Amino acid sequence: MARPPTEAPALPRRLLLGPGPSNVHPRVLAALAQPMIGHLDPVFLDILDEVQERLRRLFGTRNPLTLPLSATGSAGMEACLVNLLEPGDAIVVGVNGVFGQRMCDVAGRAGARVIAVEAEPGSPLDEDQMAEAIARAQPKLVAFVHAETSTGVCQPVENIAAAARRAGALTVLDCVTSLAGIPVCLDAWGIDAAYSATQKCLSCPPGLSPVSFSERAVKLIRTRSVPVQSWYLDLNLLADYLGEERVYHHTAPISAILGLAEGLRRVEAEGMDARTERHRQAATALIEGMAELGFEPLVSEPFRLPMLTTLRLPEWVQQSGEAELRRRLLSIYGIEVGGGLGKLAGQIWRVGLMGENARLTNIECLLNALRRELS
Ligand SMILES: *Cc1c(COP(=O)(O)O)cnc(C)c1O
């Protein structure tokens, strides 16, 4: 077999309008390319402190244990569940898409008794149904997804969190797609554990999972009767690395954290109010433009996510084959959009306008390409 060439192939330029990753801010790319320093270098440790402080503000929390895990969003999910659950514990999980289902899977593998409360993909969870299941099961944990990227649904948080509190349960919230796109207020909502990821509205590359744990959650993790099954994700060990002692646990992905620091600075420079409004306006413009091409929103208006819009496909797209059209968008126009997942495969598209990408120019690129394909 011929050896592959030693010159790297040129990467195409892509406009990433799918469910993530999204395009990375140029200043984040520059931050990633800085020279290497040690993971215990005081300069790096100061940047790590800065990242933690900015993540607390973005999560809307004062939780000391707030940090970027060295892994993707799914590992953040796993960290929350395996640290808080012990074999035999009950957990109520809201399931209205792929990521709620994934939580059930992870919790089941941790030996928990999983009570799934389901809603149709494209609809929010029924708050009364959740409250009833919580009151009946008296679980240790309640978990659900704030921004369901598989369906485009934004889940109202407060009432479900209140029902969990009434039952004495702790609450886990998936903020992977919501963080840095819409407000997240962990303390005001009474959330005990949350996780996110860097490749969605933070406009950084994939590879880090910001997580945050309340004092109540930390106490529970500190007093477990069996050790956390995962050594790598054990927060007792990670807290010692992040704490005063800086006890070596693993080598932090230094470049990725330098990138995240810059991504967080961009978010704060813009301000969350302006950023939320920019996402909202972009989603409105996208829905209006796509309606002219026959695409209809899947989710009813009050529950639509601004950073991820799910659209039912018009006749002309189904006839030419939706996967084929997405292939053409990518190869001819350099635009990536997402297809449907699970039950919604072949029925919808998922168009992401995440972080830096939530801008009218990007929407015009997509609309122009689709208009050409239609004619
Ligand atoms: C993307 C996503 C995840 C998984 O994150 P990865 O970084 O792909 O592991 C989890 N939950 C939601 C809601 C997501 O959108």
The ligand as an SDF file (V2000), in Angstrom:
LIG
                    3D

 15 15  0  0  0  0  0  0  0  0999 V2000
  -24.4200   17.4650   21.7890 C   0  0  0  0  0  0  0  0  0  0  0  0
  -25.2400   17.1010   22.9640 C   0  0  0  0  0  0  0  0  0  0  0  0
  -24.8100   16.1680   23.9250 C   0  0  0  0  0  0  0  0  0  0  0  0
  -23.5710   15.3420   23.7610 C   0  0  0  0  0  0  0  0  0  0  0  0
  -22.4170   16.0700   23.6840 O   0  0  0  0  0  0  0  0  0  0  0  0
  -21.1200   15.4510   22.9830 P   0  0  0  0  0  0  0  0  0  0  0  0
  -20.1440   16.5800   23.0950 O   0  0  0  0  0  0  0  0  0  0  0  0
  -21.5160   15.1020   21.5890 O   0  0  0  0  0  0  0  0  0  0  0  0
  -20.6960   14.2570   23.7580 O   0  0  0  0  0  0  0  0  0  0  0  0
  -25.5990   15.9690   25.0370 C   0  0  0  0  0  0  0  0  0  0  0  0
  -26.7640   16.6280   25.2030 N   0  0  0  0  0  0  0  0  0  0  0  0
  -27.2270   17.5060   24.2900 C   0  0  0  0  0  0  0  0  0  0  0  0
  -28.5130   18.2050   24.5210 C   0  0  0  0  0  0  0  0  0  0  0  0
  -26.4760   17.7630   23.1420 C   0  0  0  0  0  0  0  0  0  0  0  0
  -26.9270   18.6300   22.2370 O   0  0  0  0  0  0  0  0  0  0  0  0
  1  2  1  0
  2  3  1  0
  2 14  2  0
  3  4  1  0
  3 10  2  0
  4  5  1  0
  5  6  1  0
  6  7  2  0
  6  8  1  0
  6  9  1  0
 10 11  1  0
 11 12  2  0
 12 13  1  0
 12 14  1  0
 14 15  1  0
M  END
$$$$
